Amino acid sequence: MKPRTSPRPSPVRVVSAFALLAAACGGAKHDLSEQQLSGAVAAQQPSLERCYQSALETSPYRQEIRMEAAIHIAPSGAVTAVDIEGSGGLPGMSPCLKQAIMSWRFPEANDATHTSLPLIFKPQVTKAQPDPAAVQQAVREALKAQPQ
């Protein structure tokens, strides 16, 4: 019986402190509340998870990654600019995150909003369930190997 390779760790969830800093940059006015910003970001969280999962496929990494996205939102709710800061992202991760965030939509507002979003990616490893067929096969082989 050939040795079985252990499965990859379970998918890693994006754990992000969605406490957006809703303070305007440079004293500009804004009227999107933290609740509106956080709600829009929470709805889009899967797009961040896809970027992280994709990066993990090519570069497995088990450490926490911290980044920050500075987001500029037009009164229409469209994202007009994203700057990703922080070192520690995986190859290809920052461009993917930037592209994902650029596609987000926020509620309409009277003025532009500038905010920042801390991004924290933490690996979660779960115990793999044994394959019942593999267990049965191993038991059969062990029984055959016993002296009579």
mmCIF file of the C-alpha atoms, coordinates in Angstrom:
data_MODEL
# 
_entry.id   MODEL 
# 
loop_
_atom_site.group_PDB 
_atom_site.id 
_atom_site.type_symbol 
_atom_site.label_atom_id 
_atom_site.label_alt_id 
_atom_site.label_comp_id 
_atom_site.label_asym_id 
_atom_site.label_entity_id 
_atom_site.label_seq_id 
_atom_site.pdbx_PDB_ins_code 
_atom_site.Cartn_x 
_atom_site.Cartn_y 
_atom_site.Cartn_z 
_atom_site.occupancy 
_atom_site.B_iso_or_equiv 
_atom_site.pdbx_formal_charge 
_atom_site.auth_seq_id 
_atom_site.auth_comp_id 
_atom_site.auth_asym_id 
_atom_site.auth_atom_id 
_atom_site.pdbx_PDB_model_num 
ATOM 1   C CA . MET A 1 1   ? 0.000   0.000   0.000  1.00 0.00 ? 1   MET A CA 1 
ATOM 2   C CA . LYS A 1 2   ? 1.484   3.318   -0.980 1.00 0.00 ? 2   LYS A CA 1 
ATOM 3   C CA . PRO A 1 3   ? 1.560   6.033   1.665  1.00 0.00 ? 3   PRO A CA 1 
ATOM 4   C CA . ARG A 1 4   ? -1.205  8.550   1.453  1.00 0.00 ? 4   ARG A CA 1 
ATOM 5   C CA . THR A 1 5   ? -0.278  12.183  1.365  1.00 0.00 ? 5   THR A CA 1 
ATOM 6   C CA . SER A 1 6   ? -1.917  14.299  3.979  1.00 0.00 ? 6   SER A CA 1 
ATOM 7   C CA . PRO A 1 7   ? -4.529  16.661  2.646  1.00 0.00 ? 7   PRO A CA 1 
ATOM 8   C CA . ARG A 1 8   ? -3.873  20.367  2.384  1.00 0.00 ? 8   ARG A CA 1 
ATOM 9   C CA . PRO A 1 9   ? -5.053  22.505  5.233  1.00 0.00 ? 9   PRO A CA 1 
ATOM 10  C CA . SER A 1 10  ? -8.653  23.516  4.895  1.00 0.00 ? 10  SER A CA 1 
ATOM 11  C CA . PRO A 1 11  ? -9.421  26.699  3.041  1.00 0.00 ? 11  PRO A CA 1 
ATOM 12  C CA . VAL A 1 12  ? -8.217  29.760  4.817  1.00 0.00 ? 12  VAL A CA 1 
ATOM 13  C CA . ARG A 1 13  ? -10.806 32.312  5.721  1.00 0.00 ? 13  ARG A CA 1 
ATOM 14  C CA . VAL A 1 14  ? -10.270 35.978  5.376  1.00 0.00 ? 14  VAL A CA 1 
ATOM 15  C CA . VAL A 1 15  ? -10.511 37.382  8.824  1.00 0.00 ? 15  VAL A CA 1 
ATOM 16  C CA . SER A 1 16  ? -10.697 41.084  8.479  1.00 0.00 ? 16  SER A CA 1 
ATOM 17  C CA . ALA A 1 17  ? -11.256 43.816  10.947 1.00 0.00 ? 17  ALA A CA 1 
ATOM 18  C CA . PHE A 1 18  ? -14.038 45.519  9.079  1.00 0.00 ? 18  PHE A CA 1 
ATOM 19  C CA . ALA A 1 19  ? -13.893 48.523  11.334 1.00 0.00 ? 19  ALA A CA 1 
ATOM 20  C CA . LEU A 1 20  ? -13.425 50.899  8.470  1.00 0.00 ? 20  LEU A CA 1 
ATOM 21  C CA . LEU A 1 21  ? -11.881 54.184  9.280  1.00 0.00 ? 21  LEU A CA 1 
ATOM 22  C CA . ALA A 1 22  ? -14.561 56.445  7.867  1.00 0.00 ? 22  ALA A CA 1 
ATOM 23  C CA . ALA A 1 23  ? -12.614 59.618  8.426  1.00 0.00 ? 23  ALA A CA 1 
ATOM 24  C CA . ALA A 1 24  ? -12.282 61.647  5.275  1.00 0.00 ? 24  ALA A CA 1 
ATOM 25  C CA . CYS A 1 25  ? -8.840  62.304  3.879  1.00 0.00 ? 25  CYS A CA 1 
ATOM 26  C CA . GLY A 1 26  ? -7.739  65.899  3.667  1.00 0.00 ? 26  GLY A CA 1 
ATOM 27  C CA . GLY A 1 27  ? -10.848 67.219  5.382  1.00 0.00 ? 27  GLY A CA 1 
ATOM 28  C CA . ALA A 1 28  ? -13.163 66.288  2.501  1.00 0.00 ? 28  ALA A CA 1 
ATOM 29  C CA . LYS A 1 29  ? -16.811 65.734  3.394  1.00 0.00 ? 29  LYS A CA 1 
ATOM 30  C CA . HIS A 1 30  ? -18.440 62.341  3.265  1.00 0.00 ? 30  HIS A CA 1 
ATOM 31  C CA . ASP A 1 31  ? -21.770 60.934  4.297  1.00 0.00 ? 31  ASP A CA 1 
ATOM 32  C CA . LEU A 1 32  ? -21.301 57.165  4.229  1.00 0.00 ? 32  LEU A CA 1 
ATOM 33  C CA . SER A 1 33  ? -21.506 55.813  7.758  1.00 0.00 ? 33  SER A CA 1 
ATOM 34  C CA . GLU A 1 34  ? -19.248 53.107  9.156  1.00 0.00 ? 34  GLU A CA 1 
ATOM 35  C CA . GLN A 1 35  ? -22.279 50.824  9.111  1.00 0.00 ? 35  GLN A CA 1 
ATOM 36  C CA . GLN A 1 36  ? -22.868 51.439  5.385  1.00 0.00 ? 36  GLN A CA 1 
ATOM 37  C CA . LEU A 1 37  ? -19.190 50.923  4.595  1.00 0.00 ? 37  LEU A CA 1 
ATOM 38  C CA . SER A 1 38  ? -18.908 47.797  6.730  1.00 0.00 ? 38  SER A CA 1 
ATOM 39  C CA . GLY A 1 39  ? -22.072 46.313  5.248  1.00 0.00 ? 39  GLY A CA 1 
ATOM 40  C CA . ALA A 1 40  ? -20.818 46.768  1.694  1.00 0.00 ? 40  ALA A CA 1 
ATOM 41  C CA . VAL A 1 41  ? -17.414 45.289  2.572  1.00 0.00 ? 41  VAL A CA 1 
ATOM 42  C CA . ALA A 1 42  ? -18.924 42.303  4.402  1.00 0.00 ? 42  ALA A CA 1 
ATOM 43  C CA . ALA A 1 43  ? -21.036 41.499  1.339  1.00 0.00 ? 43  ALA A CA 1 
ATOM 44  C CA . GLN A 1 44  ? -17.889 41.484  -0.815 1.00 0.00 ? 44  GLN A CA 1 
ATOM 45  C CA . GLN A 1 45  ? -15.688 39.445  1.531  1.00 0.00 ? 45  GLN A CA 1 
ATOM 46  C CA . PRO A 1 46  ? -15.784 36.329  -0.705 1.00 0.00 ? 46  PRO A CA 1 
ATOM 47  C CA . SER A 1 47  ? -13.883 38.222  -3.411 1.00 0.00 ? 47  SER A CA 1 
ATOM 48  C CA . LEU A 1 48  ? -11.025 38.747  -0.945 1.00 0.00 ? 48  LEU A CA 1 
ATOM 49  C CA . GLU A 1 49  ? -11.122 35.085  0.065  1.00 0.00 ? 49  GLU A CA 1 
ATOM 50  C CA . ARG A 1 50  ? -10.807 34.048  -3.599 1.00 0.00 ? 50  ARG A CA 1 
ATOM 51  C CA . CYS A 1 51  ? -7.645  36.152  -3.946 1.00 0.00 ? 51  CYS A CA 1 
ATOM 52  C CA . TYR A 1 52  ? -6.139  34.604  -0.840 1.00 0.00 ? 52  TYR A CA 1 
ATOM 53  C CA . GLN A 1 53  ? -7.051  31.043  -1.853 1.00 0.00 ? 53  GLN A CA 1 
ATOM 54  C CA . SER A 1 54  ? -5.633  31.553  -5.328 1.00 0.00 ? 54  SER A CA 1 
ATOM 55  C CA . ALA A 1 55  ? -2.354  32.851  -3.888 1.00 0.00 ? 55  ALA A CA 1 
ATOM 56  C CA . LEU A 1 56  ? -2.164  29.919  -1.452 1.00 0.00 ? 56  LEU A CA 1 
ATOM 57  C CA . GLU A 1 57  ? -2.437  27.417  -4.302 1.00 0.00 ? 57  GLU A CA 1 
ATOM 58  C CA . THR A 1 58  ? 0.854   28.612  -5.766 1.00 0.00 ? 58  THR A CA 1 
ATOM 59  C CA . SER A 1 59  ? 2.558   29.648  -2.523 1.00 0.00 ? 59  SER A CA 1 
ATOM 60  C CA . PRO A 1 60  ? 1.379   27.727  0.549  1.00 0.00 ? 60  PRO A CA 1 
ATOM 61  C CA . TYR A 1 61  ? 1.876   29.921  3.600  1.00 0.00 ? 61  TYR A CA 1 
ATOM 62  C CA . ARG A 1 62  ? 0.829   29.337  7.182  1.00 0.00 ? 62  ARG A CA 1 
ATOM 63  C CA . GLN A 1 63  ? 1.508   32.723  8.756  1.00 0.00 ? 63  GLN A CA 1 
ATOM 64  C CA . GLU A 1 64  ? -0.890  35.571  9.352  1.00 0.00 ? 64  GLU A CA 1 
ATOM 65  C CA . ILE A 1 65  ? -0.805  38.252  6.654  1.00 0.00 ? 65  ILE A CA 1 
ATOM 66  C CA . ARG A 1 66  ? -1.670  41.875  7.442  1.00 0.00 ? 66  ARG A CA 1 
ATOM 67  C CA . MET A 1 67  ? -2.344  44.441  4.767  1.00 0.00 ? 67  MET A CA 1 
ATOM 68  C CA . GLU A 1 68  ? -4.348  47.614  4.454  1.00 0.00 ? 68  GLU A CA 1 
ATOM 69  C CA . ALA A 1 69  ? -6.466  48.849  1.567  1.00 0.00 ? 69  ALA A CA 1 
ATOM 70  C CA . ALA A 1 70  ? -6.945  52.597  1.143  1.00 0.00 ? 70  ALA A CA 1 
ATOM 71  C CA . ILE A 1 71  ? -10.207 52.935  -0.775 1.00 0.00 ? 71  ILE A CA 1 
ATOM 72  C CA . HIS A 1 72  ? -11.516 56.004  -2.611 1.00 0.00 ? 72  HIS A CA 1 
ATOM 73  C CA . ILE A 1 73  ? -15.261 55.922  -3.298 1.00 0.00 ? 73  ILE A CA 1 
ATOM 74  C CA . ALA A 1 74  ? -17.077 58.276  -5.696 1.00 0.00 ? 74  ALA A CA 1 
ATOM 75  C CA . PRO A 1 75  ? -20.483 59.721  -4.744 1.00 0.00 ? 75  PRO A CA 1 
ATOM 76  C CA . SER A 1 76  ? -22.000 57.163  -7.162 1.00 0.00 ? 76  SER A CA 1 
ATOM 77  C CA . GLY A 1 77  ? -20.704 54.342  -4.929 1.00 0.00 ? 77  GLY A CA 1 
ATOM 78  C CA . ALA A 1 78  ? -18.090 53.214  -7.452 1.00 0.00 ? 78  ALA A CA 1 
ATOM 79  C CA . VAL A 1 79  ? -14.554 52.638  -6.225 1.00 0.00 ? 79  VAL A CA 1 
ATOM 80  C CA . THR A 1 80  ? -12.239 55.031  -8.066 1.00 0.00 ? 80  THR A CA 1 
ATOM 81  C CA . ALA A 1 81  ? -8.888  54.035  -6.553 1.00 0.00 ? 81  ALA A CA 1 
ATOM 82  C CA . VAL A 1 82  ? -7.390  51.389  -4.277 1.00 0.00 ? 82  VAL A CA 1 
ATOM 83  C CA . ASP A 1 83  ? -3.933  51.345  -2.733 1.00 0.00 ? 83  ASP A CA 1 
ATOM 84  C CA . ILE A 1 84  ? -2.805  48.127  -1.036 1.00 0.00 ? 84  ILE A CA 1 
ATOM 85  C CA . GLU A 1 85  ? -0.173  48.626  1.630  1.00 0.00 ? 85  GLU A CA 1 
ATOM 86  C CA . GLY A 1 86  ? 1.771   46.142  3.674  1.00 0.00 ? 86  GLY A CA 1 
ATOM 87  C CA . SER A 1 87  ? 4.438   43.630  2.998  1.00 0.00 ? 87  SER A CA 1 
ATOM 88  C CA . GLY A 1 88  ? 3.642   40.051  3.601  1.00 0.00 ? 88  GLY A CA 1 
ATOM 89  C CA . GLY A 1 89  ? 1.132   39.312  0.912  1.00 0.00 ? 89  GLY A CA 1 
ATOM 90  C CA . LEU A 1 90  ? 1.697   36.308  -1.286 1.00 0.00 ? 90  LEU A CA 1 
ATOM 91  C CA . PRO A 1 91  ? 2.786   36.614  -4.928 1.00 0.00 ? 91  PRO A CA 1 
ATOM 92  C CA . GLY A 1 92  ? -0.113  37.848  -7.031 1.00 0.00 ? 92  GLY A CA 1 
ATOM 93  C CA . MET A 1 93  ? -2.272  38.611  -4.026 1.00 0.00 ? 93  MET A CA 1 
ATOM 94  C CA . SER A 1 94  ? -2.068  42.424  -4.009 1.00 0.00 ? 94  SER A CA 1 
ATOM 95  C CA . PRO A 1 95  ? -3.085  42.875  -7.666 1.00 0.00 ? 95  PRO A CA 1 
ATOM 96  C CA . CYS A 1 96  ? -5.974  40.448  -7.169 1.00 0.00 ? 96  CYS A CA 1 
ATOM 97  C CA . LEU A 1 97  ? -7.151  42.266  -4.033 1.00 0.00 ? 97  LEU A CA 1 
ATOM 98  C CA . LYS A 1 98  ? -6.916  45.602  -5.805 1.00 0.00 ? 98  LYS A CA 1 
ATOM 99  C CA . GLN A 1 99  ? -8.912  44.337  -8.783 1.00 0.00 ? 99  GLN A CA 1 
ATOM 100 C CA . ALA A 1 100 ? -11.542 42.776  -6.508 1.00 0.00 ? 100 ALA A CA 1 
ATOM 101 C CA . ILE A 1 101 ? -12.001 45.956  -4.475 1.00 0.00 ? 101 ILE A CA 1 
ATOM 102 C CA . MET A 1 102 ? -12.176 48.095  -7.629 1.00 0.00 ? 102 MET A CA 1 
ATOM 103 C CA . SER A 1 103 ? -15.273 46.099  -8.631 1.00 0.00 ? 103 SER A CA 1 
ATOM 104 C CA . TRP A 1 104 ? -17.094 46.747  -5.346 1.00 0.00 ? 104 TRP A CA 1 
ATOM 105 C CA . ARG A 1 105 ? -20.125 49.015  -5.119 1.00 0.00 ? 105 ARG A CA 1 
ATOM 106 C CA . PHE A 1 106 ? -20.984 51.124  -2.104 1.00 0.00 ? 106 PHE A CA 1 
ATOM 107 C CA . PRO A 1 107 ? -24.161 53.059  -1.349 1.00 0.00 ? 107 PRO A CA 1 
ATOM 108 C CA . GLU A 1 108 ? -24.531 56.397  -3.104 1.00 0.00 ? 108 GLU A CA 1 
ATOM 109 C CA . ALA A 1 109 ? -23.445 59.464  -1.159 1.00 0.00 ? 109 ALA A CA 1 
ATOM 110 C CA . ASN A 1 110 ? -23.460 63.223  -1.559 1.00 0.00 ? 110 ASN A CA 1 
ATOM 111 C CA . ASP A 1 111 ? -19.669 63.400  -1.452 1.00 0.00 ? 111 ASP A CA 1 
ATOM 112 C CA . ALA A 1 112 ? -16.668 61.196  -2.113 1.00 0.00 ? 112 ALA A CA 1 
ATOM 113 C CA . THR A 1 113 ? -15.523 58.960  0.719  1.00 0.00 ? 113 THR A CA 1 
ATOM 114 C CA . HIS A 1 114 ? -11.948 57.962  1.487  1.00 0.00 ? 114 HIS A CA 1 
ATOM 115 C CA . THR A 1 115 ? -11.530 55.088  3.902  1.00 0.00 ? 115 THR A CA 1 
ATOM 116 C CA . SER A 1 116 ? -9.098  52.356  4.846  1.00 0.00 ? 116 SER A CA 1 
ATOM 117 C CA . LEU A 1 117 ? -9.729  48.681  5.397  1.00 0.00 ? 117 LEU A CA 1 
ATOM 118 C CA . PRO A 1 118 ? -7.375  46.533  7.452  1.00 0.00 ? 118 PRO A CA 1 
ATOM 119 C CA . LEU A 1 119 ? -7.046  43.087  5.875  1.00 0.00 ? 119 LEU A CA 1 
ATOM 120 C CA . ILE A 1 120 ? -5.963  40.213  8.092  1.00 0.00 ? 120 ILE A CA 1 
ATOM 121 C CA . PHE A 1 121 ? -5.600  36.770  6.562  1.00 0.00 ? 121 PHE A CA 1 
ATOM 122 C CA . LYS A 1 122 ? -5.250  33.904  9.049  1.00 0.00 ? 122 LYS A CA 1 
ATOM 123 C CA . PRO A 1 123 ? -4.812  30.249  8.139  1.00 0.00 ? 123 PRO A CA 1 
ATOM 124 C CA . GLN A 1 124 ? -7.315  27.897  9.702  1.00 0.00 ? 124 GLN A CA 1 
ATOM 125 C CA . VAL A 1 125 ? -6.295  24.279  9.788  1.00 0.00 ? 125 VAL A CA 1 
ATOM 126 C CA . THR A 1 126 ? -9.017  21.721  10.418 1.00 0.00 ? 126 THR A CA 1 
ATOM 127 C CA . LYS A 1 127 ? -8.571  18.067  11.105 1.00 0.00 ? 127 LYS A CA 1 
ATOM 128 C CA . ALA A 1 128 ? -9.102  16.034  7.965  1.00 0.00 ? 128 ALA A CA 1 
ATOM 129 C CA . GLN A 1 129 ? -11.734 13.306  8.108  1.00 0.00 ? 129 GLN A CA 1 
ATOM 130 C CA . PRO A 1 130 ? -10.384 9.835   7.340  1.00 0.00 ? 130 PRO A CA 1 
ATOM 131 C CA . ASP A 1 131 ? -11.384 8.289   4.032  1.00 0.00 ? 131 ASP A CA 1 
ATOM 132 C CA . PRO A 1 132 ? -13.596 5.299   4.986  1.00 0.00 ? 132 PRO A CA 1 
ATOM 133 C CA . ALA A 1 133 ? -12.563 3.316   1.894  1.00 0.00 ? 133 ALA A CA 1 
ATOM 134 C CA . ALA A 1 134 ? -8.872  3.835   2.662  1.00 0.00 ? 134 ALA A CA 1 
ATOM 135 C CA . VAL A 1 135 ? -9.406  2.760   6.293  1.00 0.00 ? 135 VAL A CA 1 
ATOM 136 C CA . GLN A 1 136 ? -11.194 -0.427  5.194  1.00 0.00 ? 136 GLN A CA 1 
ATOM 137 C CA . GLN A 1 137 ? -8.419  -1.199  2.699  1.00 0.00 ? 137 GLN A CA 1 
ATOM 138 C CA . ALA A 1 138 ? -5.737  -0.704  5.361  1.00 0.00 ? 138 ALA A CA 1 
ATOM 139 C CA . VAL A 1 139 ? -7.589  -3.021  7.765  1.00 0.00 ? 139 VAL A CA 1 
ATOM 140 C CA . ARG A 1 140 ? -7.941  -5.733  5.074  1.00 0.00 ? 140 ARG A CA 1 
ATOM 141 C CA . GLU A 1 141 ? -4.222  -5.507  4.258  1.00 0.00 ? 141 GLU A CA 1 
ATOM 142 C CA . ALA A 1 142 ? -3.277  -5.626  7.935  1.00 0.00 ? 142 ALA A CA 1 
ATOM 143 C CA . LEU A 1 143 ? -5.413  -8.732  8.462  1.00 0.00 ? 143 LEU A CA 1 
ATOM 144 C CA . LYS A 1 144 ? -3.807  -10.451 5.459  1.00 0.00 ? 144 LYS A CA 1 
ATOM 145 C CA . ALA A 1 145 ? -0.337  -9.710  6.806  1.00 0.00 ? 145 ALA A CA 1 
ATOM 146 C CA . GLN A 1 146 ? -0.985  -11.381 10.174 1.00 0.00 ? 146 GLN A CA 1 
ATOM 147 C CA . PRO A 1 147 ? 0.540   -14.845 10.633 1.00 0.00 ? 147 PRO A CA 1 
ATOM 148 C CA . GLN A 1 148 ? -2.057  -17.635 10.741 1.00 0.00 ? 148 GLN A CA 1 
# 
